[in-house]
Amino acid sequence: MVSAPTILLAEDDPAIRRAVEQSLLLEGYHVVATGDGLEAIAAVRRDNPDLIVLDVMMPGLDGLTVCRVLRAQGDWTPILVLTARTQVSNRVTGLDAGADDYLVKPFEPEELLARLRALLRRAGPSISPDSPAGEELAAAGVRLDLAARRVWRDGAEIILSRTEFDLLELLIRNCGVVLDRTTIHDRIWGYDFGTGSKNLSVFIGYLRRKLARPGAPEIIHTVRGIGYTLRES
């Protein structure tokens, strides 16, 4: 029998922590809850969670610092950051700290659960059973090693988070094809966040910056009113 995934929930607001914990328990997850950043790091070592949900503003250590500490220690457990900060620059800061995804408060429980399912799914085997071992993808000067989940552009390696890697893989597999936002949301997160969400545009912008090279053309293009495509300019 497969055991339920363990989720570490670090949120200092007692009401939010209880509400999220109850939602996770009802979904069948095992939950370790704390309201302190230092305790969150201790819980990671003690309980070995399958996924971590971190609030940005916490006593002891804030969520972004916890994220940086774990990544510096070589811990790549999937992390979703909860933040009340709506500015895109603040969301990018969370991704810079090593988070795999973020969610802006207030949020609907269904959206949180959808994002957690997507992160857990992507944390599993990185190659589908139908993919040959050692398969690589290449387009527009970018090469992906699917088994090692490594990426290079023009020979230079680029470090990507799980979400960034999966987004780039989807674009490369559909090179030259315009993918609408709904399709990308469904394939990457398993949930359509609606037209008002800036989640996808933040990740596209971040991926563009990581792929940028001096003198090299832009390869991820916005098709206004539809979505995105990867192609050589």
Secondary structure, DSSP 8 states (H G I E B T S, - for coil): -----EEEEE-S-HHHHHHHHHHHHHTT-EEEEES-HHHHHHHHHHH--SEEEEESS-SSS-HHHHHHHHHHTT----EEEEES--SHHHHHHHHHTT-SEEEESS--HHHHHHHHHHHHHHTS-SS-TTS-TT-EEEETTEEEETTTTEEEETTEEE---HHHHHHHHHHHHTTT--EEHHHHHHHHTSS---TT--HHHHHHHHHHHHH--TT----EEEETTTEEEE---
